[in-house]
Amino acid sequence: MAPLTPTAHNTTLVGFTPESSDRGTFGILNPCLAVLFLNTWTVFHVNIPSERLLRSRRRWWLHRLKIWIITIIVPDGISTVAFNQWREARRSIRTIQPIYAWWTIKHGFYAEMGGFRVVDDSSGQEYAFRAAQLSWLLARQELELPEVSQEELDDKSDADWIAKTIACGQSLWFLINAMARLSSGMPLTTLEIEVLPFIATTWWTYLFWWQKPVNILLPTKVHVLKLEEATLIDLARETCHPEQGPAWWRPVPREIHERGWDFYWFEKPLDTNTWRGVSTLDAMPTNLKRLVKGTPAQSKVEVWYRPAVNEMHPSEWTWLDDLIIYLLGMFINAALLGAWEFHFPSELESKLWKAAVVTMMGSITLWWPLAWLLRFWLRPTSLAKHSAFYALMGVYMAGRVYVIFEPFVGLRLLPANAYRAVSWSIFVAHIG
C-alpha cells in the first residue's frame, strides 16, 4: 500500500499493513519457555509438608523446585497422581459422608494431601492418615474428626486462580498458533512439538485437581488417647493390601515419617538393605519380637515394620493407575514421534532423537509386565530383580533427558520456513 500524504509534522501515515513474515529465535523460544514454566509450576498441588520442611524456608523452596523438576521429567506421573487422588477423594464421600454430613470431595482431597494428622497422645507419634485409613478408623470408632468447613479450607488454601488462568490462556494461544502454522504449511520446531504434550497433561491434571486445596501449610490435628499396635497392624494390612502387589514393591505401612511425602523415588534415599535381604524382624521392638517370633502373627507384624515409603509408591496403584500412566506415557512419546521427519542440525541428532523416543516407548511397554513376571521368578531381595528395574528406569530417564534438552540445542540450525510467522490476515481470510 502506498503511503498517504505527509502531515504538517513530516510524519508519514501508513494504512493497513500485514504482519511481519518472519520471527526470530527468541520468538520461538520465549512462548515455549513461558508455557513450560507456567504449566509445570502451577499444575502441581503440593501436599501439606512435614514440620521439618517448614522449619526452613530454603528447604521448602528446594522441595518445590524438586517437585517442579519432577513435573518436567515425568508429567504423565503427575497426571496419574492427580487421577488417583481424585478417585480416592470421591470414594471417601461414600464412606465418610454418611458419618459426617459436612464431608465433601474437597475434604477428601484435604485428607489425601495429609490434612488430618492423627496424634497419639500416649506416644506422641503423628500419623498423616489418608481418606482410606480415616474411614477404616472411623468405622471402628477409633477416633472422631473435628468439623472443617469448606470456608475454612478455602481460607487456608492459597487459590492461585490468576496464575492458572494465565497458564491456560498462554497454552490456548500456543495451540492456536501451532494449528495455524500447520494449516499454513509452516513447520513446527522440535521444541514446539515438545511443549504440546505438556499442555495436554497439564489440562488433564487441572481437571482432576480442580477442587483440591492449594498450598496449605498447616494440617488439622486429631488427638486420640492411644492407638494400639494391634489396631495399627490391622490398619496397615487392610488398607495397604501388601499381598496384592509385587513383593519388591513394599506397601505403605506407616503413613508418615520425618520427610515430606510426595514421591517415593525422589524423597527417600536408595535403600540397599533390601538388596542384602535384611530381615524386618530386626526392626521390631524387642518385647514384641519375643511375643510373635515363630508364631503365625510374625508375618503380620513384620508387614507393619517394613521400611516406610511415601505416597503413590507403585505398590498402592491398581491396574487402572497402571493403565493410565501407560497410556499417558505412550501419548507423550507418540506426540514426539511427530518430529520423526523433522530437520535436525546433524544426522546423529536425528538418529538419537528417534532412538530416544523408541526406547522410552519400549521401556514403558516392558515395565509393568516385567514387574509381574519377576514377582514369581525372583526373590524379593534378589539383586537381579532390582537391577533390572533400575536399569530400565535409567534407560527411560536417559531418553527423557535427551528429548528435553535436544530441542534447545537444535535451535542453532533450523530450516528457513521455521522462522516464518503466521500471517493472521491471510489465515483468517482462508478460514472464512
N, C-alpha and C positions, 0 to 999 in steps of 0.2 A: 504494500500500500504506500502510495506517495505521501510524504509529509505534507501537512497543511501549511497555510501561510504563516510565517513567523509573526510573533506578537510584538508589541512595542518594547518588551524587555528582551528581545532577541532570543526568546525561548521557543524552540520548535515543538509543536504539538503533533503527536502521532496517534492515529486511530487504533482500532482493534488490531492486536498483534498476537500471533500464536506463540505457544511456549517455546523455550529453547529446545533444540532437538537432541541435546546430549546431557549427560550427568557425569560428575567426577567420581573418583574413588571414594571420597568421603560421602558422596551422595548415595553410594551403595552401602558403605559401612555403617553410617550413623543410624538409619532406620533399623537395620538388623540388630545392632547393639542395643538400641532403645527397646525393641520388642523382647529380646533375650533377657535383658536385665529386669524390666518391669514384670514380665510374666513369671520368671523364676523367683524373683524376690517377694512378690505379693501372693503367690499361689500357695505357699506352704504355711499352714496354720500351726505354729509351733505349740506343742503340748506344754502344760504347766511345768516349769523347770524345777529341779531339785533345789533345796536351800543352798547347797554347795555352789551351784551356778550363780544364784542370786547374790551371793556374798561378794562377788567380784564383777564389776561392770565389764571389765576387759574380758573375762572368761565367758560372760553371757554373749557378748558380741562375737567372740570367736566361735561360740556354739552356733549362732545364727549364720555366720559366714560358712561354717562347715555344712550346715543344712542346705545353704544356697548352692554350694559346690556339688553336693549330692544330687540336688534337683536338676542341675545341668547335666550331670553324668547319667543319671537313671530317672528321667521324667516319667517313664512307664511305672517304675516302682512307687513313685509318689502318688500317681493316679490310682494304683491298686490300694495303697494305704487309705486314700480318701473313700474309695468304694467300700472297703472293709469296715471303716469306722461308721459310715452311713448305714450300712446293713445292721451293725450291732446296735447303733442308736435307735433304729426303727424297731429292732427286736425287743429292746428294753421297754418300749411302750406297751407291748403285750404282757410283759412280766412284772413291771414295776408300777405302771399306771393304775392297775386295779387296787394296789396298796396305797399309793399316793396319787390323788386325783390331779395334783398340780404338776405331775411329771409330764414333760413333753419331749419331742425329739431333740430340742436344744439341750435339755438336761441329760439326755442320752449321750450327746456329744461331750458335754461337760464331764460326765463320768469317764468316757473313753480317753479324754485328754488328762486324766488324773485329777479331776476337780474335787472328788470326795476322798480325803485322806483319813483312813481309819487309824486311830491312835489307841494302842493297847496300853491302858493306864498302869497295868501291873508291871509291864516290862519296858515301856517307853517306845516300843517298836512302832513304826509308822508304815502303813501299807497303802499303796495307791491302787486299790481295787477298782477294776473297771466294771462296766454295766453287768456283765455275766456273773462276776463274783459277788457284786452287790445284791443282785436278785436272788442268788443262791443263799446268801446270808440273811436276807430279809424274809425269805420263805421259811427259814428255820428260826426266825425271831432272835437272831444273834445280835442285831443292832437296830437302831432307829435313825432315819435320816432327818436332819433339820430341813424345814421348808426353805427352798431357794426359789424366789420368784423369777419370772422371765425378765422383769425390770432390773432385778439385781444383776443378773447375768449380762444384760445389755450395758449396765453401768460399769461393770468390771471389765467388759470387753472393749478393746480398742478397735472400733469399727473403722477400717481404712477404706471407706467407700470411694473416696476421691482417687486413691492410688489404683484401686481395682477398675474404676471407670476409665481412668486414663489408659491402663493396660489393655482393657478390652477395646477401647476406641483406637488405640495405636495398632492393635492386632488386626482389627477390621479393616483399617485403612491399608495396612500392609497386604492383606489378602486381596483387596480390590486392585491394588497396584500390580500384584503378581498376575491376577487373572487378565488385567488389561494388557500387560506385556505379552503374555502368551497368546491372547486373541489378536494382537497386532503383529505377531510373528517375530517378537523380540525374545532373545533367550534370557533365562534367569541364571544367576551365578550359583555356584555350589553353596555359597554362604546363605543365599536366599532360600535355596532348597532345604538347607539345614534348619532354618527357622520355622518352616511350615509345620512339621510335626510338634514342635514346642507349643505352637498356638493351639493345636487340636488337643493335646494332653492338658494344657492349662485350662481350657474351657471345660473339659471333662471333669477336672478336679474342682473347679469352681462350682459345677453343677452339684456334686456330692457334698461339698463342704460349705454350701451356701448358708446353712443355718448353724454352722459350727462357730462358737465364740472365738475371738481372735485376741492373741497377746494378753491373756490373763496370766498374771504372775503369782497370785496367792490363792491357794485352794481353800475349800471348806473343811474344817476339822470335824471329824465324827469320833467322839470318845466312847470307848467301851471299857468295862471293868477288866475283862480278861478274855482273850481268845485262846482257847485250849489248843494244844498242839494237835490233838486228835482231830479237832474241827478243821484246823488249817490243812492237815494232811488230806482229809476228805475233800476239802475245797479244791486243793491242787489237782487231785485225781479226777474229780467230776467235772471241773471246768476247763482243765488243760488237755485232757484226753491223751496222755502220753502213749497209750497203746495204738493210737491211730496214725501216728507219724513215724517216719524212719527213725531208728534208734539214735543215729548220729546227730539228728536234729533234736536237741533237747527241748522239752516243753518249758513253759514259764511257771515254775513252781512258786517263785516269790515275785510279787508284782511290783516291788520297788527295791532299790538298793541305793547306794550313795551317788550313783551317776544319774543324770537326766536320762530319759528313755524315749528316744525317737527311732534309732536304728541300731540293731544289734551289731551288725558288721562294723559299724563305724564308732560305736560308743564303747565297746569293750575290747581290750587288747586280746590278741590271739592267745587262746588257752591251749598250750601244748600239753597240759596234764592229761587231756582226753586222749591224746595220741599215745601216752605212756600207759594208759589203762589204769589210772589211779582210782581205787575204789571209793565210791561216795560214802561207804561206811565209815571211812576215816574222818569225814566232815561232821559226823553226828556227835552230839554231846555224849560223854562217857556213860552217864547214867541211862540214857535212852538206848545206847548201843548194847548195854548189858541186858536190857529188857527184851529187845527184839532179835538179837543175834541168834541165828539158827531157827527162827520161827517163821511161819508164813507172813507175819507182819513186816518182816525185814525189808522185803522188796517194796512194800507200800511206803514205808518210812523213807527209804532211800530216794524215792521219787522227789520227796519234799526237799531233801538236802542236796540235790543236784545243783551245780552252779547256776545262779540266777542269770537270766538273759533279759534283754529289753523287749519292748513291744514289737509286734509284727515280725517276730522271728518266724521263719517259714514253717516251724512246727505247728503254729497256730492257724495256718492257712488251710482252707478247704480246697476241694478240686475246683470250685468256682473261682477262687482267688488265683489259683494256678493258671486256669484258662484265661482269665482276664489279663494277667501280666504277660502271658504268652502272646495273646492277640495284640496287645498294645505294643509289645516289643517288636513283633513282626510288622505292625503298621508303621512304626517309626523307621525301621530299616527298609521297608518296601518304598517309603517315600524317598529315601536316599538312593534307591535304585533308579529314581528319575534322573539322576545325574550320570547314568551309565555311559551315555554317549557325549557327555559334555566335554568342553575343551579343558584340558589341564596344562599347566606350564611345561610339563615333561611327560614322556611316555611312562616313566617309572611311577610318577604320582598317580597317573590314571590307573595303572595296574594295582598299586597299593590301595587306592580307594575301593576298587572292585573287590579286591581280596578282603579288605576290612569289613565291607558290608556283608559279603557272603559268609565270612567267618562268624560274624555276630549272629546272623540268622541261623547258622548251623549250631552255634553254642546254645541259643535259646531253645532250639528244637530238641537238642540232646539232653538238656539239663534235667527236666522233670522225669522222663523215662529212666534216665540213668540213676536218679535218686532212688526210685522204687526198685529197680533191679538190684542195685548194690545193697539195698537193705537186706535182701535174702542171701546174697552171696558172700558178704564180708562181715566180720565182726564190727560192732560199733566203734571199737578202739583201733581198728585197722588203719595203719599209716597209708596203705594203698587207697583206701576209701577217701580219706581226707585229701590226699594228694590229687586224686582225680578231680575232685570238685574245685579245689583251689587252682589247679591248672586250667580248668575250664573257665573259671571266673577270671583268671589272669589273661587268657586269650581274649575273652569278651571285652575286658577293660582296655586292653591294648588297642583293639579295633575301635572302641568307642572314643578313646582319647585321640586317635588319628583322625577320625571323621569330624571331631570338634575343631581341631587346630588346622587341618589341611585347607579348609575354605578361606581362612585368614591368610595363610601363606600363598594360596592360589590367586589372591588379588593382585599379585605383582605382574601377572601377564593374563589379560583377558581378551577375548575377541572384540573387535570394534563395536559390533552390534550390542554388546553388553552395556556400553556407555550411552546408548541412545535412550532418551527419555520418552515416555508415552505422551503423545500429542492428544490431550484430552478433547480438544475441539473436534479433531478428526475421529477420535474413538467414540465420542458421544454421538456424533453425526452418523457414524457407521452403525451403532446400535439402533438408532432411530430409523 
